[in-house]
Amino acid sequence: MKRSNDWIFDIGMHIGEDTRHYLAKGYKVLAVEANPILAKENSAKFKKAIDQKQLIILNAGIADKEGVLPFYVNHRLSEWSSFDKATGTRNNTAYHVIDVPCVTTRSLFEEYGVPYYLKVDIEGFDHYCLHDIVPEFKPKYVSCEAVYLNWMEILVQKGYTKFKLLNQANNFKPINIEQEKKAWFPKYEIIKNGIQLRVQKFIPFKHMYGSSGPFAEDTAGEWLSADEVRELYSAFYQYDKKQPLSGASWFDFHATY
């Protein structure tokens, strides 16, 4: 297994908003997308990068072992689609099921090398990618959804020592507990992001709403210890209450060492 500072793995390519950013910064990208329709659309959209061997798109899912799994394609929002039924069918939205071949992240490391940055956003299956990280050959930077605190704990076990908890609904800024407590804040986020969703159909922002945003040292804020992020995460969920301060905010963990 070897490391490469040239590669980024975009695990959960979706419509390619992150891949577009990584390519623009000069990285080679391995993009993994389970939805065959999105994979096909992205192959046409990024044909030039594929032809120039700067991009590889793999139409597959990520799981704990190779095989074929049912994939729940959400009809309301494509980003809700998931191998996890509860996630892919959330809020009683319409969906259909297809069979999708799955690979392990470990197999991708072995075939393509360990990337500089591992971006993970696969609606409930992020932990499979994190478990496959080899501590001796880990990516310099990793990000994943902050759905569960124990996903950060996996990264701690893999040897990561510096972390950020970034609000994806607030322009990828670090979590601000006092701000999250304000009654007006979720309304502000909903209005602001609603406007951006409409505008970005015509203007390609550097970091589109719904993307994973900046990565590595381009992320906002200071790197924190695991204990500091645990406290922030717990405060957001009001400790024993386990209720989020805001229903409009959602977060990613970023990690390095």
MARBA-614063 format. One record per residue: x, y, z of N, C-alpha, C in turn. Coordinates in steps of 0.02 Angstrom, whole numbers, plus 50000, padded with zeros to 5 digits. Atoms other than C-alpha are relative to their C-alpha. Example, Ala and Ser with C-alpha at 12.3 -4.5 7.8 and 13.67 -1.06 7.14 Angstrom:
BEGIN
500454994150000506154977550390500455006050000
499584994149997506844994750357499615005550037
//
This chain:
BEGIN
500434994050000500005000050000500445006250000
499594994050005500705017049952499565006250006
500364993649996500215035149984500135004149937
499914995550057499965048249850499725006850018
500244993249988499845067049873499625002849940
500344997750061499075068349698499264998149999
500675002950004497475058549733499545002750054
500554999149953495835063149815499484994849984
500565004650009494485050149841499365003750018
500664996949989492725057549823499504994350007
500455005649987491685044049905499305002750013
500664996950000489905049249868500025006049954
499904994650049490135059349708499375004249991
500654996850012488275063749691500005003449932
500024996650065488165077149554500685002949981
499324998150019490035080649556500235006850022
499804993349979490105097349646500685000050035
499345000349968491595091849752500544998049950
499525002050051492465082949609500225005949957
499844994050040492365098949507500525004350035
499544995949961493265108349646500694996750004
499365003549994494615095049668500395000149934
499684999850065494965094449482500285006949986
499784993150011495095113449475500645001550038
499404998949959496435112649610500584995649976
499455003750030497445100549504500094992950025
499945006849975497135084149595499714994949951
500325005650033496785067449517499464997450048
500585001849958495115060849579499754993049982
500385006150006494375043749607499325001450031
500674998349976492505046949622499574993749999
500425006049993491335033249685499285002250008
500714998249998489465034749653499574993849989
500425006050003488175021149686499445000649950
500584999050044486755028749584500234999749927
499765000750069487015022749403499805005949955
500214994350041486035037449332500485005950011
499534994649986487145050149420500704998549974
499355001950026488705040449374500055001149925
500024999050073488205040949191500015007449983
500024992850012487785059449197500685003350014
499354997349983489435063349282500534998149949
499525002250051490385053249153499985004449939
500074995450056489695064549018500235007050019
499834993349977489925080349120500765000950006
499274999649988491755076549160500404996049949
499685004150052492215067948996500725002249987
499334997550014493725079148968500494997650053
499565002149945494475075249139500114992549998
499925007250006494145056749112500484998349943
499575001250058494965057148940500735001750015
499334997949981496465066049015500284996050058
499805004549945496575052549150500125003750066
499994996449936496325065249288499454997650045
500595002249962494695057149343499814992949981
500295006650008494055039549368499345000050038
500655000749968492205036949405499834992750007
500175006949987491735020549486499274999650022
500715000849983489885016049484499944994050046
500035005349949489835006049646499825003050067
500114997949931489345006849827500594998150043
499495001849951490455005549980499674996050056
500275004149946490144991850107500594996850038
499485003349960491084981050232500294993949964
499735005550040491324967450101499725000649929
500234999750069491144965249914499374995849991
500635003550013489454959949848499495004749971
500554995950027487784966649788499505001350055
500474998049948486634976449902499425004049970
500554995850023484924984549881500145007450016
499884992949994485065003349854499345003649993
500654996649998483585014549899500085006949967
499944993850039483455028249767499415004550018
500524995549978482495042849841499755004449943
500294996150054481305051649722499975007450015
500054992949982481215067949818500675003549994
499334997150001483065071449843500504994549986
499525005350018484415061349757500544999150053
499495000649948485625065249899499764996050060
500255004249946484495055550018500064992549984
499955007050020484755039349921500544996550040
499555003349954485615026250025499914992449999
500075007249988485975007850058499634998750066
500375000549937485205011150228499275001849985
500694998950020483315009350204499695006050037
500294994549962482845021450344500235006749972
499734993750028483965034850267499735001349931
500234999250069483455031850087499265001149992
500724999350005481605032050127499735004950053
500194995549945481585045650261499395004349983
500584995650005480045056250292499454997149955
500515003350041478975043450199500005002349928
499954997850070479615049750032500014994049953
500025005350051479415039749872500714997849982
499355002850017480835028449818499914993749958
500005006750029481285013249716500674996850017
499415003949979482574999649747500344996949940
499605003350051483974993849634500574996250034
499435003649974485394981549659500645003249974
499384996550018487124989549660500604995950026
499405003449977488824980849667500395004450048
499634996249949489874986049817500724997750004
499295001449988491744986849850500185002550069
499754997449937492754990350006500495005749987
499514994650007493775006050033500714997250003
499345003149997495244994950078500234997749930
499825002350067495194987549902500195005949955
499824994150039495245005149829500695002650019
499334998149978496755009449935500534995549968
499515004750028497634993849873500095000849925
499964999350073497224997149690500275006749979
499834993350023497455015949679500505003750045
499584996649952498505020249831499585003850051
500344996349947498065029949988499995007449981
500044993050024497445047449942500245005050052
499844994449956497985064050013499405001850043
500634998249966496175067550060499474994949983
500555004650008494755055350087499365003550021
500654996949986493055063650073499464994749998
500525005249995491605052750130499335003350015
500684997549990489765056950114499534995149966
500395005350031488735041250083499404997950042
500665000849970487165043250187499944993750043
500095005349952487375031650333500534994549998
499495005250006488805020750271500715002750008
499344996849994490245032850307500484995850041
499575003649954490905021750447500384994349966
499645005350035491355007850324500655002549970
499384997050026492615019350242500505001250056
499554998349944493325024950409500324993850030
499735006249972493535007150474500564997149956
499515002950046494565002650319500655003949997
499374996249998495885016050352500524996050038
499435003449967497565008150394500425005350035
499644994749963498405018350533500685001749972
499324998850025500135016250457500015003449931
500034997350068499545022150285499395004549992
500634996250002498125034050327500065006449957
500004993650037497625048850217500185005850047
499824994249960498295065550276499395003550028
500624996749979496535072650284499404995549985
500625003850008494815064650304499425004450020
500624996949976493055071450313499444995149991
500605004250005491395062850343499435003750033
500574996949968489655067250398500044998950076
499995000449927489475070650584499324997550026
500645002949980487945059550604500044997050070
499895003249935488655050050752500695001950026
499374998349971490015055050872500504994349995
499525005650003490745037550864500354999449933
499624999850062491225040750684500655003950010
499384996649983492485053250751500454995550042
499615004549958493015040250879500384994949959
499645004550045493475028550737500635003449975
499424996350024494625042050670500535000950054
499534999749944495405044150842500384993450005
499685006649997495755025450844500504998949943
499555000750058496575026950673500615004550005
499414995849990497815039850740499925007349983
500114992950013497015056450695499955003850066
499944996349937497325069850826499715007049997
500254993250008496625086150756499334999749962
500675000550027494805089250715499665006849993
500444994350006493515101950657499294997349993
500715001650008491615101550667499705005949964
500204994550043490995112150522499264999549982
500714999650014489215117850492499905000749924
500105000050073488765113150313499435004649979
500564995650016487205123950323500165007350013
499804993249985488175139450374500675001649967
499404998450040489475141350236500634996750026
499435004249980490595127750309500415003350056
499664996849943491005137950464500024995350060
499995004149939491505130050631499355000950040
500604999749959490055126050746500075005650052
500024994649951489555140650857499394998850044
500545002149956488525134651004499545005850019
500424994349981487925151951058499555002149943
500404998250059487345155550882499444994849989
500495005350010486455138750871499415000750049
500534999249950485455143451027499515005549982
500434994450017484715158950945499384997649961
500625002050032482905157050891499985001849926
500014997650069483215166650730500474996149954
499475002950041484705156250673499764994749951
500235004950050483825141150594499595003249944
500394996550052482635153050503500475003349950
499504996950043484145162550437500314994949953
499685005250041484955146450376499534997649945
500495002550049483375140550289499915005049943
500114994950051483105157050199500635000949957
499374999050037484945159350152500144994249952
499855005850042485145141750087499484999049946
500515000350051483505142349995500165004649942
499804995350052484115157649901500594997349961
499415002550035485795149749863499834994149955
500195005650042484985133849798499715002349934
500294997450062484025144149672500525003549957
499504996250038485475155449624500534995549969
499455004150025486755141449605499814995849939
500205003250063485715134049464500275003949940
499764995750055486375148649361500715002550011
499334997649984487985153549451500384994450036
499625005449968489295140049490500455002650056
499604997849943489885144949664500604995450008
499405004149987491605138849717499814993950041
500245005549959490765128249851499245000350001
500725000050007488975124049808499674997750065
500385002549943487665121749943499844992749986
500095007250009487555102949969500654996449988
499345003150009489395100049934500334999150068
499625000849938490685095150064500435006150015
499664993749988491525112050042500764999650001
499274999949997493345116550079500274993850035
499695005749967494565103250135500715001850021
499314999249976496245101450221500095006750034
499864993749967497015118150271499595005849974
500454994850025495735127850170499375000550043
500584999749957494415123950302500065005750050
500024994449954493885137750420500144997750072
499915001349929494385138750603500634996350017
499415003449974495725131150711499864992550008
500065007149985496045112650727499934999150075
500155001249930495385106050892500194992950020
499885006849975495735091051002499354996149997
500595004249999494545076351005499545001950059
500404998149941493975081551180499615006449988
500354993750014493535099051120499414998949953
500555001450047492495092250977499454995950034
500505003949962491645079651091499555004750040
500384995249960491105094151203499535004149957
500424996250045490455104451058499424995849973
500515004550026489515089650986499474998750053
500465001449945488745085451154499585006150017
500374993949985488265103651185499465001349947
500504999050053487385104551016499404995550011
500555004649988486345089351063499755000350072
500254998549933486045096551237500104994250049
499785005249952486955082451328499474994650008
500475005549987485695070551409499335000749963
500624999050037484235078351315500024996749932
499905002950067484955071951150499525003049948
500414996250047483985085351057500425005549969
499594994850032484855096450928499755007050015
500194993149989484865115050960499655002949939
500294997450062484395118050779499864994249953
500165005150049483505107250653500255001749930
499774997950066484255117050509500754998949989
499285000950005486105114250547500184992749991
499725006850007487075098950491500755000749991
499274999249991488925095550512500414994349968
499495004950021490465086650446500575000150051
499375000549966491955080450543500565000749949
499384999950038493655084950470500564997850047
499475002649957495215076350534500685000149964
499325000850024497105076550514500434997950059
499555002249946498635071950616500655004050000
//
